[in-house]
Amino acid sequence: MDQKVMDIDSESYKKEILDSDTPVLVDFWAEWCMPCRMMTPVVDELSKDYEGKVKFAKINVDNNPKLATDLQILSIPVLILFKNGKELTRMTGVNSKQNVKRDIDIALKQ
C-alpha cells in the first residue's frame, strides 16, 4: 500500500473522513478479494495525482463489518468519494484509472 493512502477503521472513520475539510476517496476492500488487489495500484497512482486535493483511504470490510453494513457495501471493491462528510459518488467493481479519475473530477465540480 502506498504511504499516501491511509488505513482507516471504525474508530478513525469520523475524524479522517466525515470531519475532513478535504474530499476523501475511500477504497473498501478485503485481503481475499482479487479484484480489490487489482484496484490497489490504481488507488496508489491516483493518490499521487491528487496529492493536496483529495485524501485517499482504505477500509478493510472484514475488520470493519459494522461500518461496511452502515454504508451498504454489498460487494467489493467499492470506491466512495466523500466531501464535507457526504457521499458524492460510488464506483463498484474494478475500474480503470481513467474512469475513476473522470468520476472524481465530475464529483469535485458539484
Secondary structure, 3 states (H helix, E strand, C coil): CCCCEEEECHHHHHHHHHCCCCCEEEEEECCCCHHHHHHHHHHHHHHHHCCCCCEEEEEECCCCHHHHHHCCCCCCCEEEEEECCEEEEEEECCCCHHHHHHHHHHHHCC
